[in-house]
Amino acid sequence: MKKRSSTKSSRLAKKLKKIRQHLGLSQSEILERLGFADQLFRSNISQYERGDRVPSPPVLLAYARLANVDLAILIDDELDLAAALSIPNKSASSKRASRTKKR
């Protein structure tokens, strides 16, 4: 059994899957929307969502932009993605305010 790295986010995989499902996309469709269809495979998305592999910083940034959430929400296990996804079109300032309140 693999031991999880202490520096690896324990919730990242679930957050990435939640984004894809929230947008109603298949793993292949999210590759297209992220802009990585020419560089990655559907199996990469599957590995990210199972926690077997951690996406590169550019892929994480693309996920955050696609979901319209701050990148910190994805990588910080203490921040809740569900709250950010449930409020569409939040301004950047209100995102920062809500993020600081949760800490």
KOLMI-718298 format. One record per atom (N, C-alpha, C, O): x, y, z. Coordinates in steps of 0.1 Angstrom, whole numbers, padded with zeros to 4 digits, always signed. Last residue first. Example, Ala and Ser with C-alpha at 12.3 -4.5 7.8 and 13.67 -1.06 7.14 Angstrom:
BEGIN
+0128-0022+0071
+0137-0011+0071
+0129+0000+0079
+0134+0011+0080
+0132-0057+0078
+0123-0045+0078
+0132-0033+0078
+0142-0033+0085
END
This chain:
BEGIN
-0107+0308+0076
-0095+0304+0083
-0095+0305+0097
-0085+0302+0104
-0130+0319+0066
-0130+0305+0069
-0118+0300+0076
-0118+0290+0083
-0124+0346+0061
-0133+0343+0071
-0133+0328+0076
-0135+0325+0087
-0107+0345+0038
-0101+0348+0051
-0111+0345+0063
-0106+0343+0074
-0127+0337+0019
-0115+0328+0022
-0109+0332+0035
-0106+0323+0043
-0143+0359+0018
-0149+0347+0023
-0138+0337+0026
-0139+0329+0036
-0125+0378+0007
-0131+0380+0020
-0136+0367+0026
-0134+0365+0038
-0118+0367-0017
-0108+0369-0007
-0114+0371+0007
-0109+0365+0016
-0143+0369-0029
-0137+0356-0028
-0126+0357-0017
-0125+0348-0008
-0148+0396-0030
-0156+0388-0021
-0150+0374-0019
-0152+0368-0009
-0128+0403-0049
-0127+0408-0036
-0136+0400-0026
-0132+0398-0015
-0136+0390-0073
-0124+0386-0066
-0123+0391-0052
-0117+0384-0043
-0171+0382-0072
-0160+0391-0075
-0148+0386-0068
-0149+0379-0058
-0189+0353-0083
-0184+0361-0072
-0172+0370-0077
-0164+0366-0085
-0204+0337-0102
-0199+0351-0105
-0195+0359-0093
-0199+0371-0092
-0223+0316-0079
-0218+0320-0093
-0214+0334-0093
-0220+0343-0087
-0219+0296-0054
-0221+0311-0055
-0215+0315-0069
-0203+0318-0069
-0211+0270-0052
-0225+0273-0051
-0228+0288-0053
-0240+0291-0055
-0183+0269-0052
-0190+0265-0064
-0205+0269-0064
-0211+0271-0074
-0176+0277-0026
-0172+0285-0037
-0180+0282-0050
-0183+0291-0058
-0187+0256-0011
-0192+0269-0009
-0188+0278-0021
-0196+0287-0025
-0171+0234-0021
-0185+0235-0023
-0191+0249-0021
-0200+0253-0029
-0145+0238-0012
-0148+0241-0026
-0163+0242-0028
-0167+0251-0036
-0131+0252+0016
-0142+0244+0011
-0146+0248-0003
-0149+0259-0006
-0098+0249+0030
-0108+0257+0023
-0119+0248+0016
-0115+0237+0011
-0080+0231+0040
-0089+0238+0050
-0100+0246+0043
-0109+0250+0050
-0064+0223+0019
-0074+0214+0024
-0084+0220+0034
-0095+0215+0037
-0056+0241-0008
-0057+0242+0006
-0068+0233+0012
-0080+0236+0009
-0060+0239-0036
-0048+0233-0029
-0048+0233-0014
-0040+0226-0008
-0084+0251-0042
-0081+0238-0047
-0070+0231-0038
-0071+0220-0035
-0083+0276-0031
-0094+0267-0027
-0091+0253-0031
-0095+0244-0024
-0062+0288-0044
-0060+0284-0030
-0071+0274-0026
-0068+0266-0018
-0073+0296-0068
-0064+0284-0068
-0062+0279-0054
-0061+0267-0052
-0107+0306-0067
-0093+0309-0064
-0085+0296-0063
-0090+0286-0058
-0129+0298-0094
-0125+0298-0080
-0110+0301-0078
-0103+0300-0088
-0140+0290-0119
-0141+0304-0114
-0139+0305-0098
-0147+0311-0091
-0135+0267-0131
-0145+0266-0120
-0148+0280-0114
-0157+0282-0106
-0115+0275-0148
-0127+0269-0153
-0138+0269-0143
-0150+0272-0147
-0095+0283-0129
-0102+0293-0138
-0115+0288-0144
-0124+0295-0145
-0089+0259-0117
-0094+0270-0109
-0101+0280-0118
-0112+0285-0114
-0080+0244-0140
-0092+0239-0132
-0098+0251-0124
-0110+0253-0125
-0057+0260-0146
-0068+0258-0156
-0081+0253-0149
-0092+0258-0152
-0042+0255-0123
-0046+0268-0126
-0058+0268-0136
-0068+0276-0134
-0037+0228-0127
-0044+0232-0115
-0050+0246-0117
-0061+0249-0114
-0021+0229-0150
-0034+0222-0150
-0043+0226-0138
-0055+0228-0140
+0002+0244-0141
-0007+0249-0151
-0021+0242-0152
-0031+0249-0155
+0011+0225-0120
+0006+0238-0117
-0002+0244-0128
-0013+0250-0125
+0000+0192-0127
+0010+0202-0128
+0003+0215-0124
-0009+0217-0125
-0019+0170-0105
-0017+0178-0117
-0006+0188-0116
-0003+0192-0105
-0008+0140-0091
-0011+0154-0088
-0009+0162-0101
+0002+0160-0108
-0022+0107-0089
-0013+0116-0096
-0018+0131-0093
-0029+0133-0092
-0041+0094-0075
-0029+0087-0079
-0018+0096-0085
-0006+0092-0085
-0065+0105-0070
-0055+0108-0061
-0042+0101-0064
-0032+0101-0056
-0086+0102-0087
-0084+0091-0078
-0073+0094-0068
-0071+0087-0058
-0083+0124-0103
-0095+0123-0095
-0094+0111-0085
-0101+0111-0075
-0059+0119-0116
-0060+0131-0107
-0072+0129-0098
-0071+0132-0086
-0066+0097-0131
-0056+0096-0121
-0056+0107-0111
-0054+0106-0099
-0085+0108-0148
-0089+0097-0139
-0079+0096-0128
-0083+0094-0116
-0069+0125-0162
-0079+0131-0154
-0084+0120-0144
-0086+0124-0132
-0053+0106-0175
-0046+0116-0166
-0057+0122-0157
-0055+0123-0145
-0071+0094-0192
-0065+0086-0180
-0058+0095-0170
-0058+0092-0158
-0074+0112-0212
-0085+0110-0202
-0080+0103-0190
-0085+0105-0179
-0042+0129-0215
-0052+0118-0219
-0063+0118-0208
-0062+0123-0197
-0026+0159-0227
-0030+0149-0217
-0040+0139-0223
-0045+0141-0233
-0022+0175-0249
-0011+0172-0241
-0013+0160-0231
-0004+0153-0227
-0045+0182-0262
-0034+0178-0270
-0022+0173-0262
-0013+0166-0268
-0062+0190-0242
-0066+0178-0249
-0054+0173-0258
-0054+0161-0261
-0061+0211-0225
-0050+0202-0225
-0053+0189-0233
-0046+0179-0231
-0082+0229-0219
-0072+0233-0230
-0060+0224-0230
-0049+0228-0235
-0103+0224-0203
-0091+0229-0197
-0080+0234-0207
-0071+0241-0203
-0121+0215-0223
-0124+0227-0216
-0112+0233-0209
-0110+0245-0208
-0108+0190-0229
-0110+0200-0239
-0112+0214-0233
-0106+0223-0237
-0110+0177-0203
-0097+0179-0210
-0098+0190-0221
-0089+0199-0221
-0137+0175-0200
-0130+0185-0192
-0116+0187-0197
-0111+0199-0196
-0143+0156-0219
-0148+0169-0221
-0141+0179-0213
-0138+0191-0217
-0132+0133-0207
-0127+0138-0220
-0131+0152-0223
-0123+0160-0228
-0148+0131-0184
-0133+0133-0183
-0127+0138-0196
-0118+0146-0196
-0178+0151-0189
-0171+0138-0188
-0156+0141-0187
-0151+0153-0188
-0195+0176-0170
-0186+0172-0180
-0180+0158-0178
-0178+0153-0167
-0209+0193-0152
-0216+0183-0160
-0208+0178-0172
-0213+0175-0183
-0198+0209-0134
-0199+0214-0147
-0206+0205-0157
-0209+0208-0168
-0197+0191-0112
-0205+0204-0111
-0208+0210-0125
-0218+0215-0128
-0179+0173-0122
-0193+0169-0120
-0202+0181-0119
-0213+0181-0125
-0155+0188-0121
-0160+0182-0133
-0174+0179-0133
-0182+0181-0142
-0155+0195-0093
-0155+0206-0103
-0161+0200-0116
-0170+0205-0123
-0152+0170-0082
-0164+0178-0079
-0166+0189-0089
-0177+0192-0093
-0127+0162-0090
-0138+0155-0095
-0151+0163-0093
-0160+0163-0102
-0112+0181-0075
-0111+0181-0090
-0123+0174-0096
-0129+0178-0106
-0119+0174-0049
-0122+0187-0054
-0122+0188-0069
-0131+0194-0075
-0107+0149-0047
-0122+0150-0046
-0127+0164-0051
-0137+0165-0057
-0080+0155-0049
-0086+0146-0059
-0102+0148-0059
-0108+0148-0069
-0076+0172-0026
-0075+0177-0040
-0082+0168-0050
-0090+0174-0059
-0075+0164-0001
-0088+0166-0006
-0087+0171-0021
-0098+0172-0027
-0049+0162+0007
-0057+0150+0009
-0071+0151+0002
-0078+0141+0000
-0020+0173-0009
-0034+0176-0005
-0042+0163-0004
-0042+0155-0013
+0012+0163+0002
+0002+0162-0008
-0012+0165-0002
-0015+0161+0009
+0031+0162+0022
+0029+0175+0015
+0018+0175+0004
+0015+0185-0002
+0031+0136+0030
+0026+0146+0039
+0024+0160+0033
+0017+0168+0038
+0020+0112+0007
+0030+0122+0010
+0024+0132+0020
+0012+0136+0018
+0008+0080+0016
+0005+0094+0010
+0015+0104+0016
+0019+0103+0027
+0021+0050+0007
+0020+0059+0018
+0018+0073+0011
+0026+0077+0003
+0005+0022-0009
+0013+0034-0010
+0010+0043+0002
-0001+0044+0007
+0008-0012+0000
+0000+0000+0000
+0009+0012+0000
+0018+0013+0008
END
